Amino acid sequence: MSIMVRSPVDGVSDVVVVSVVPASEVVVVEVVSVVVVVVVVVVVVVVVGVLSSIVTVIVSSALYAT
């Protein structure tokens, strides 16, 4: 993989950043990012479910109290 970085200043030669990264590490990074997204989605769903159940309990207890 080689990444070309264009310099915004005129007269300065382009900077070529050559990174030697094995394909396995790239795949690992992609898998880790996917796992992180899945974990975040699961946590959000669980938190929303718990909050909705708490709100339901509070509302039902308030209705029973009246």
N, C-alpha and C positions, 0 to 999 in steps of 0.2 A: 504494500500500500504506500503510495506517495501522495502527500497532500501539498497542493500548490497554494501558497499564501501570497496574494497580490499586495504590494506595498502601495499605500495611498499617496506616497510622495513621489513626484516625478524625478527621474534620473537615478532612482535607487533600483538596483536590479532585483528581480523577483527572488523571493526566498523559497527554496525548495526544501520542505521538511520530509525526510524519508524515514519512516518508522518501520522497523522490521518486527512485525507482530505475527506470530503463527496463527493459522486459521483457527486452531483449537481454542486459543484464548479469545478470539473474536466471538466464536460460538458460545463460549462460557459467559462472556459479558452479555450477549443477547439473552441467553437462558436466565441469567441472574436478573436482568431487567424485567423479563416476563414474569418471573416468580415474584419479584417485588410488587409489580402491578397487581398480580392475582391476590397476594396477601393484603394489599391495601384495600382492594375491593371487598374481600371477605370481612376485614375488620370493619369497614364502613357499614356493610350489611348487618353485621352482628350488633354494632352500636345502635343503628337505627331501630333494629328489632327490639333491643333491650329498652331503648328510650320510649318506643311506642307502647310496649307492655307496661312500663312504669306509668306513663300518662294514662293508659286505660285503667290501671288500678286506682290511680288518684281520682280520676273522673268518676269511676263507679263508686268509690268510697264516699266521695262528696255527694253523689246522688242518693246513696243509701242514708247518708247523715241527715239529709233534709227531711 
